[in-house]
Amino acid sequence: MDNYISISYGQLALATLFIIINVCISLALRLGLTQSLVVASLRMVVQLLLVGYALQWVFTLRNPLLILLVAVTMTTIAASSSVNRTRRRFSSIYWNNFVCLLSASFLVTGLTVNGIIHVEPWYDPQYLIPLLGMVLGNALTGTSLALDKFMEDLSSKREQIEALLTLGATRWEAAHDTLKEALRTGMIPTINSMMVMGLVSLPGMMTGQILAGASPTDAVRYQILIIFTQASGTALATIGVLTLAFFATFNRQHQLSGDLMRSS
């Protein structure tokens, strides 16, 4: 694109002045955030630089098996990160999250690449990997929030739930409200971002395309597509994770399996 302006490493170094301002504010006000800011900034820079070089290599791949291996690796990391944010666990929680994130993200990304954008070939990493990454990022947040909410509510409302089960309620009847509230919690960030998008915030992908010289209307169309894809992936993954968590924490005798729950 003719209007694209490349950023040098020297210019990138100048951008660190913005973080230095934050560090100075933390020191002046004794906020105790100095170490966190420095560590987070260094980690972010190193991680993004490594990802940049890795993506340069990935984008040269033309073997669908290698590209799918990269995609599965991304999903594995996302599933692990999602569980690590959850304070209470059960034995199959990692496997459950992996299966749900893999199924939901691959489904919606595949439909987007094949059915809407019509990428040729379908495994072109320039489209497949960034789209999958955006879907996984949002699904990770949704599943993490929903699962944490569900497990915490099971713990805090244990006596109430067991009382319902004792009175003859099925496991679904006893856990229905808890599941519904957990699903709502998982979807709130996505819905909130959609509500103010374009009015309060300009999405990163759209901004990046515009800075790279793309037409604003083209960038907007891509962004709308991505947001709908992310929302669908988040909803499917969150519903799947909560469903499997429900069956893991309630047995077939309609009892709450407390022995499966433990604090992390």
C-alpha positions as CSV (number, residue, x, y, z in Angstrom):
1,M,0.0,0.0,0.0
2,D,1.4,3.3,-1.1
3,N,0.4,5.3,2.0
4,Y,2.0,2.8,4.5
5,I,4.6,4.4,6.8
6,S,7.1,2.0,8.3
7,I,8.2,2.4,11.9
8,S,11.9,2.0,12.7
9,Y,13.3,0.6,15.9
10,G,14.5,4.2,16.7
11,Q,11.0,5.5,16.5
12,L,9.8,2.5,18.6
13,A,12.4,3.5,21.2
14,L,10.9,7.0,21.4
15,A,7.5,5.4,22.2
16,T,9.0,4.1,25.5
17,L,8.8,7.7,26.7
18,F,5.1,7.2,27.2
19,I,5.8,4.3,29.6
20,I,8.5,6.3,31.4
21,I,5.8,8.9,32.1
22,N,3.7,6.2,33.8
23,V,6.7,5.0,35.8
24,C,7.4,8.5,37.0
25,I,3.8,9.0,38.0
26,S,3.9,5.7,40.0
27,L,7.2,6.8,41.7
28,A,5.9,10.3,42.5
29,L,2.6,9.1,43.9
30,R,4.1,6.0,45.5
31,L,1.5,3.7,43.8
32,G,3.7,0.7,43.9
33,L,3.2,0.0,40.2
34,T,6.7,0.7,39.0
35,Q,8.0,-2.9,38.9
36,S,4.7,-4.1,37.4
37,L,4.9,-1.5,34.7
38,V,8.5,-2.3,33.8
39,V,8.0,-6.0,33.8
40,A,4.8,-5.9,31.8
41,S,6.4,-3.5,29.3
42,L,9.4,-5.7,28.8
43,R,7.4,-8.8,28.5
44,M,5.0,-7.2,26.0
45,V,7.9,-6.0,23.8
46,V,9.7,-9.3,23.8
47,Q,6.6,-11.3,23.2
48,L,5.4,-9.1,20.3
49,L,8.8,-9.0,18.7
50,L,9.0,-12.8,18.9
51,V,5.5,-13.1,17.5
52,G,6.4,-10.8,14.7
53,Y,9.4,-12.8,13.6
54,A,7.4,-16.1,14.1
55,L,4.5,-14.8,12.0
56,Q,7.0,-13.8,9.2
57,W,8.0,-17.5,9.2
58,V,4.4,-18.7,9.5
59,F,3.2,-16.6,6.6
60,T,5.7,-18.3,4.3
61,L,4.3,-21.7,5.1
62,R,2.3,-23.5,2.4
63,N,1.8,-26.8,4.2
64,P,-1.7,-27.0,5.7
65,L,-0.6,-29.5,8.3
66,L,2.1,-27.2,9.7
67,I,-0.4,-24.3,9.7
68,L,-2.9,-26.4,11.6
69,L,-0.2,-27.4,14.0
70,V,0.4,-23.7,14.7
71,A,-3.3,-23.1,15.1
72,V,-3.6,-26.0,17.6
73,T,-0.6,-24.7,19.6
74,M,-2.3,-21.3,19.8
75,T,-5.5,-23.0,21.0
76,T,-3.6,-25.0,23.6
77,I,-2.0,-21.8,25.0
78,A,-5.4,-20.1,25.1
79,A,-7.0,-23.0,26.9
80,S,-4.3,-23.1,29.5
81,S,-4.5,-19.3,30.1
82,S,-8.3,-19.5,30.4
83,V,-8.0,-22.1,33.2
84,N,-5.2,-20.4,35.0
85,R,-7.5,-17.4,35.6
86,T,-10.0,-19.6,37.3
87,R,-9.6,-19.9,41.1
88,R,-11.5,-23.3,41.4
89,R,-10.8,-26.4,39.4
90,F,-12.1,-29.8,38.6
91,S,-10.1,-32.7,37.2
92,S,-11.0,-32.4,33.5
93,I,-11.0,-28.6,33.4
94,Y,-8.0,-28.2,31.1
95,W,-9.2,-30.8,28.6
96,N,-12.7,-29.3,28.6
97,N,-11.5,-25.8,27.9
98,F,-9.2,-27.0,25.1
99,V,-12.0,-29.0,23.4
100,C,-14.5,-26.1,23.5
101,L,-12.0,-23.4,22.4
102,L,-10.8,-25.6,19.6
103,S,-14.2,-26.5,18.4
104,A,-15.7,-23.0,18.6
105,S,-12.7,-21.1,17.2
106,F,-12.0,-23.5,14.3
107,L,-15.7,-23.6,13.4
108,V,-16.3,-19.9,13.2
109,T,-12.9,-19.1,11.7
110,G,-13.3,-21.9,9.1
111,L,-16.7,-20.6,8.1
112,T,-15.4,-17.0,7.9
113,V,-12.4,-18.0,5.8
114,N,-14.2,-20.4,3.5
115,G,-17.8,-19.2,3.4
116,I,-17.5,-15.4,3.6
117,I,-14.1,-14.1,2.6
118,H,-13.4,-17.1,0.2
119,V,-9.7,-17.3,0.9
120,E,-7.7,-19.4,-1.7
121,P,-6.3,-21.6,-0.4
122,W,-8.4,-21.9,2.7
123,Y,-5.3,-22.4,4.9
124,D,-3.5,-19.2,3.8
125,P,-1.8,-18.2,7.1
126,Q,-2.1,-14.5,6.3
127,Y,-5.8,-14.7,6.9
128,L,-6.3,-17.9,9.0
129,I,-3.8,-17.2,11.8
130,P,-4.7,-13.5,12.6
131,L,-8.5,-14.3,12.4
132,L,-8.1,-17.4,14.6
133,G,-6.0,-15.3,17.1
134,M,-8.6,-12.6,17.4
135,V,-11.4,-15.2,17.9
136,L,-9.3,-17.1,20.5
137,G,-8.4,-13.9,22.4
138,N,-12.1,-13.0,22.9
139,A,-13.2,-16.6,23.6
140,L,-10.4,-16.9,26.2
141,T,-11.8,-13.9,28.1
142,G,-15.4,-15.1,27.9
143,T,-14.7,-18.7,29.0
144,S,-12.4,-17.6,31.8
145,L,-15.0,-15.1,33.3
146,A,-17.9,-17.5,32.9
147,L,-16.1,-20.5,34.3
148,D,-14.7,-18.6,37.3
149,K,-18.2,-17.2,38.0
150,F,-19.8,-20.6,37.7
151,M,-17.3,-22.3,40.0
152,E,-17.4,-19.5,42.6
153,D,-21.2,-19.5,42.7
154,L,-21.3,-23.3,43.1
155,S,-19.0,-22.8,46.2
156,S,-20.8,-19.9,47.7
157,K,-24.3,-21.2,47.0
158,R,-23.5,-24.8,47.8
159,E,-26.0,-25.1,50.6
160,Q,-28.8,-23.6,48.6
161,I,-28.1,-25.8,45.6
162,E,-27.9,-29.0,47.7
163,A,-31.2,-28.0,49.4
164,L,-32.9,-27.8,46.1
165,L,-31.5,-31.2,45.1
166,T,-32.6,-32.7,48.4
167,L,-36.1,-31.4,47.8
168,G,-36.3,-33.3,44.5
169,A,-34.9,-30.8,42.0
170,T,-32.9,-32.1,39.1
171,R,-29.3,-31.0,38.6
172,W,-30.4,-28.8,35.8
173,E,-33.1,-27.1,37.9
174,A,-30.7,-26.6,40.7
175,A,-28.0,-25.1,38.6
176,H,-30.0,-23.3,35.9
177,D,-29.8,-19.8,37.4
178,T,-26.1,-20.3,38.2
179,L,-25.3,-21.3,34.6
180,K,-27.4,-18.5,33.1
181,E,-25.6,-15.9,35.3
182,A,-22.2,-17.4,34.4
183,L,-23.0,-17.2,30.7
184,R,-24.1,-13.6,31.0
185,T,-20.9,-12.8,32.8
186,G,-18.8,-14.3,30.0
187,M,-20.7,-12.4,27.3
188,I,-20.8,-9.0,28.9
189,P,-17.3,-7.8,27.7
190,T,-18.1,-8.7,24.1
191,I,-21.5,-7.0,24.2
192,N,-20.1,-3.9,26.0
193,S,-17.4,-3.4,23.4
194,M,-19.9,-3.8,20.6
195,M,-22.2,-1.1,22.1
196,V,-19.5,1.6,22.1
197,M,-17.5,0.6,19.1
198,G,-17.1,3.4,16.6
199,L,-18.4,6.0,19.1
200,V,-16.0,5.6,22.0
201,S,-13.3,3.3,20.7
202,L,-11.9,2.5,17.3
203,P,-10.9,-1.2,17.1
204,G,-7.3,-2.0,16.7
205,M,-7.6,-4.0,13.5
206,M,-9.6,-1.3,11.7
207,T,-7.1,1.4,12.9
208,G,-4.2,-0.8,11.7
209,Q,-5.8,-1.2,8.3
210,I,-6.4,2.5,7.9
211,L,-2.8,3.3,9.0
212,A,-1.6,0.8,6.4
213,G,-3.5,2.7,3.7
214,A,-6.7,0.8,3.4
215,S,-10.0,2.6,2.6
216,P,-11.9,3.4,5.8
217,T,-15.0,1.8,4.4
218,D,-13.1,-1.4,3.6
219,A,-11.6,-1.4,7.1
220,V,-15.0,-0.9,8.6
221,R,-16.5,-3.9,6.7
222,Y,-13.6,-6.1,7.8
223,Q,-14.0,-5.0,11.4
224,I,-17.8,-5.7,11.5
225,L,-17.1,-9.2,10.1
226,I,-14.4,-9.8,12.8
227,I,-16.6,-8.6,15.6
228,F,-19.5,-10.8,14.6
229,T,-17.0,-13.7,14.3
230,Q,-15.6,-13.0,17.7
231,A,-19.0,-12.8,19.3
232,S,-20.1,-16.1,17.8
233,G,-16.9,-17.8,18.8
234,T,-17.1,-16.5,22.4
235,A,-20.7,-17.6,22.8
236,L,-20.1,-21.1,21.4
237,A,-17.0,-21.6,23.5
238,T,-18.5,-20.3,26.7
239,I,-21.7,-22.4,26.3
240,G,-19.5,-25.4,25.7
241,V,-17.2,-24.8,28.6
242,L,-20.1,-24.3,31.0
243,T,-22.0,-27.3,29.8
244,L,-19.0,-29.6,30.3
245,A,-18.3,-27.9,33.7
246,F,-21.9,-28.6,34.7
247,F,-21.6,-32.3,33.9
248,A,-18.2,-32.5,35.7
249,T,-19.6,-31.0,38.9
250,F,-23.0,-32.7,39.0
251,N,-23.2,-36.5,38.7
252,R,-26.0,-38.6,37.2
253,Q,-27.6,-39.1,40.6
254,H,-28.3,-35.3,40.6
255,Q,-25.7,-34.7,43.3
256,L,-23.1,-31.9,43.5
257,S,-19.7,-33.6,43.3
258,G,-17.9,-31.5,45.8
259,D,-14.8,-33.7,45.6
260,L,-14.2,-32.5,42.1
261,M,-13.9,-28.9,43.2
262,R,-10.7,-27.5,44.7
263,S,-9.1,-24.2,45.2
264,S,-6.2,-23.4,42.9
